[in-house]
Amino acid sequence: MKFDKELFKGTVLNNIKTLYRRTLEEATEQQIFQAVSYAIKDVVVDNWMATQKEYEKKDPKIVYYMSMEFLMGRALGNNLINLRAYKEVAEALDELGVDLNLVEDQEPDLNSIEDQERDPALGNGGLGRLAACFLDSLATLNYAAYGCGIRYRYGMFRQEIRDGYQVEVPDNWLADGYPFELRFYESCPLAVEDLVNGRIEAALMDSLPAGDAIARGKAVKKAGVHGEPDQFGVAIRKGDKELRALIDEGFRKLQADPYWKELQAKYLSK
């Protein structure tokens, strides 16, 4: 990434204006984080689009890594490191009077921009972290690949201490939105037999982790539920025919499995 400091600063200030109708001095730390993230997302999306053009031209075999969990970690700092732009962005923000992150030997500073990002805790631990490592490696090693998972509305859980006891509460990681994702409105529904009480409307979301070899972008494809809570279903973007066929075949095998039928009759029937 060839970093243009003045262009970056102008983009951040313009994002604050167009997103929030504020100046830098009026913006909150969370709003500045969003503005910075969208500025970086512009670069990541450019790389991702260039990667898709290469896929279309060379028509390679594509790996679809499917996992119930992806613990990708915070995206802003990771993308800046992989873009080789962390130091330059930190210096540009410093000129605007904004701290990107802590410097060594300082106490934690919740006003730093990186600390505004919620960690998407979309998994239990080892499995999700392994899946994230695979995605980083696939991007770095220039493999044609996608990660396919679920964009859970809530993370694992958030801990609070009440009256001396640990209490688990919902982790609403999407409360402030997530700038490093794209929603595909041209998603088409994948037919799934009713498992509980009908169907659900869902949309395909792309999260864009920037691999170490940043000229190549990779996407984590996640089906995100946005319909009624008593419905069920999946959406797959038009054109992802191989992925659609793979998931469709998986559901057919699941529905034909005697053990699944026993579970469905015992626990999921009305």
N, C-alpha and C positions, 0 to 999 in steps of 0.2 A: 504494500500500500504506500503510494507516494502521498505524504501528508501535506496538505495545504492548510497552514494554521489559520490564516485570515478567513479562508472559505469556511473552515470548520466553526470558528467563532461566530461568523455571520449566520450560519445554518442554525446553531443553537439558539441565538437570539431571535431569529425568525420563527423557530419552532415554538418558543415561549409565547411569542406574540400571536401566532395563528392558532395554537392549541388552547391558550388560556386567556388571551386578550390582556396580557400583562407585560411589564418590563422585567428585566432580570432582577432589579432591586425589589420588585413587588412579588416575585415568584417564591413559592415555598421550595424547600429542598426536594420534595417529591416531584414537583413540577419541573424543576431543573433536571432531575434524574431522567424524567420522561423525555425532555427535550434533547438531552445528550444521547440517550439511547436511540431515539429516532434518527439522529444524525449519523450514528454508527450503523444503524440498520440500513440506511441508504447504500452504504458501501457493501455490506454483507449481501443485500439483495442483488446488487449489480454482479457480484461474483457468482451468486447462485444462478442468476439468469444465464450468465456465460457458460456455466456448467451444463445447464439444460440444453443449450444450443449444441454443445459438444456431444451430449447424449443423442440428440436428434440426428446429428451428422454421422456419428460413428456407430450408432445402434448397438451398444455393448450389452452383454448380459448384465442384469441388475440384481443385486442382493437385496432382499427385503428381510430385515431382522425384526422379528415380532417379539415384543415383550410386554407384559402387563405393567411393567414399571420402567421408568427412565429417570434416574436422579442426575440430571445434567448440571446442577449447581447454578449459581448466579451467572447470568449471561453477559452482563456488561464487561466486567473485568476479564472474563475468559476470552471474549471476542477481541478486546483490545490487545491482549497478550498475543493472541494468534495472528492478529493483523500487524504485529510488530509496531504498534502505535501507542502503547500505554504511556510511555514517557512523554511523547509529543502532545498527546491529549491532556495529560496532567499539567504540562506547562501552559498550554493554551487556556485551560480552565483557570489556572492560577492567575493568569493575566486578567481574567474576568472577575477575580476575587472569589473563586469557587474552589473548594477542596475536593479532588476526585476521591482520595482515600487517605488513610493515615500514613504518616511517615514513621520511621522506626523510633522506638522509645517514647512514643506518645500514648497517652491514655485513650481508650476507645472514644470515638467521636461520632455520635449518631447523626450529626449534621453533615458528614461527608456524603458525597453523592452515591458511592457504591453501597453504602449502608441503607439507602432508601429502597433497594431492591429486595423483595421478599424471595426467599429461597423456595423454589417450587418442590416441596417434599412429596413428590409423586411416587412414593414407593416405601418399602420397608427397610432397605439397606443394601445388602450384598448384591442381590439380583439387579436392582435398579442402577447401582453404581457400575456393575459389570457391563450392563447394556450401554451406559453412557460412555464408558471407556472404549467399547467396540466402535461406537459412532465417531468418537474423536480419532481413533486409529484409522477407520475407514476413510475419513476425510483427509487425514494426513498422508496416507499411502495411496491416495488417488484411485480408490475403488469406486465403481458405480454402485451406490447403495443407498437405501433408505432405512430408517428405523420406524417401526410401526407400533404405536402404543395407544394409550388412553389418556386424554387430557382431563384428569379428575377435577371437578369443580372445587373440591377442598383437598388440602394436603393431608399428611398422615394424622397429625394433631398438633396443637399448641399447648404448652404447659403453663399453668399458673399455680401459684402458691396461695392457698386460702386457709387461714387459721392453722398454719403450720403443715398443711397437707398438700401434696401434688394433685392438681385437678387437670384433666384433659378437656380441652375445649376445641371447637372447630377451627381449622387453620384456613382462613379465607384468603388464600394467596393471590386471588384475582381481584381483590377489593379495589386496587388502584389500576387495574388493567395490566396487560403484559405486552410491552412494546415489541419484543422479539418474536412475534408470531404473525402469520398471515392466515386469514380465513378465506376459503374458496367457496364463493357463493354459487358456483356452477356445479357443486356436488350433486350427485344423483344417489337416490336411496338404494341400498342393497337389500333385496327381499330376504327377510328373516322370519321364520315361523314364530307365532306368538308363544313366548315362553311363560309369561305371567298374565298381563292384562292388556295386550295389544301391541302397539308399535310406539316408537319414539322418533321424533325429529332430531337429526344429528347433523353436524357439519364437520368437514375435514379442516384441521388446523395444521399449518406447517410451522414448526419452530426451527430456527436456523442457527445451528452451532457452527462456528467458523473453525475448521480444522487447522492444524499447524501449517500445512501447506495451503495458504489462504486463497491461492488462485482457484482452488476447487472448493465449492460449497456443498454441504450435505444438509438434508432436511430430516427432521424427526416428524413423521406424519402421525397426528393424534386425532382420533375421533372424539369430538367434544359434544356432550349432550346439551341441547338447548330447548327441548320440548317439555311436555308434561311429565311429572314424576311417575305416572302410572303406565308409561309406554316404554317400548324397547326397540332399538334398531341401530344401524350403522350407516354411515354415508361414505362413499368412495368417490374421489374426483374422477370425472370423465377422462378417459385416456389411460388411466392406470388399470388396464385390462388384466394384466398378469396378477396384480395384487388382488383385484376383485375376484378373479377366478380362484385364487389361492384361499382367500377367506371364505368364499362360497363353498368350496369343497370341504374346508374345515368344519363349517356349520353342518353340512350334510352328514359328515362322519359322526359329529357329536350327537345329532338327533337320532342317528341309527344305533348308537351305542346302548346296549341293554342296561348298563349301570346308570347312564344318564337318564334313561326312561324311568328307572326305578326311583332315582332322586326326584325327578320331575313329578311323578305320581305321588310321592310321599310328602314332599315339602312345597311344591310350587303349584299344585292343583288348587282350584278354588274350594 
